[in-house]
Amino acid sequence: MIEQELAVETADGPMAVAVRRPDGPGPYPVVVVFHDGPGLRRDVYDIVARVAEAGYYAVLPDLYHRIGPKIVFDLAGIGRGPGSPEFERLMAAVGSLDDEAVLADVAALLDAVAADPAAGSGAKGAMGFCVGARLTFRLLAARPDEFVAGATMHPSFVVTDEPDSPHRSVGRLAAGLFVAFGAADTLAPLEVNAPLREELARANATVEIYEGADHGFMFPGMPAYHEHAATGSWKRTLDLFSRSLT
């Protein structure tokens, strides 16, 4: 596997991007991976490496580059929940994300990797966790001719009261989708995501609800890691990419 670290210029300064891809000349289909709230850390880099090992040109942008390069959080502090300084710092970082700005970041990122002959120019995929799920849906809606597959796990901040709430576009997506919910998700409970699930019923989507899985079930470094939910989600995701990205 080839590992690269890029500094991609955006309208708001440089953005760190991790690239992981198979050995060999390619081209390999591009998959954009959006990290979750706690940001860049080993768990997320391991996800990107696993996507690359499956045969894809995986790219991971630093979503928080506008408030600091590769900012990190104390997971133990986050785990103390609302009211704790680190949890509130996390929520402030999530709240700083502007969807349109992130889409512009992705455009800059794709322009940068287009110069690499190992990066495929055809159908692309996206993968996101927590707030990264919201951004995955935004990306699929914004670039439907290019991004034909999306996988999201423990989606959060997808259902809002705004007229342009991300969930409202999901039922119209032509892209293949896999969406995984934890039945025991305490940050984004099933009832909160009910409007999203209604839209998914109208889309080209495979949906799994994993009993006993809480928010963050994909990441071994998180207390909520749920092996059955993570393993099942990986299988569904790679099956989706295999069908869609040729």
Buried (B, 14 or more C-beta within 10 A) or exposed (E): EBEEEBEBEBEEEEBBBBBBBBEEEBBBBBBBBBBBBBBBBEBBBBBBBBBBEBBBBBBBBBBBBBEEBEBEBBBEBBBEEEEBEBBEBBEEBBEEBEBEBBBBBBEBBBEBBEEBEBBBEEBBBBBBBBBBBBBBBBBBBBBBEBBBBBBBBBBBBBBEEEEEBBBBBBBEBEBBBBBBBBEBBEBBBBEBBEBBBEBBEEBEBBBBBBEEBBBBBBBEEBEBBBEEBBEBBBEBBBBBBEEBBE
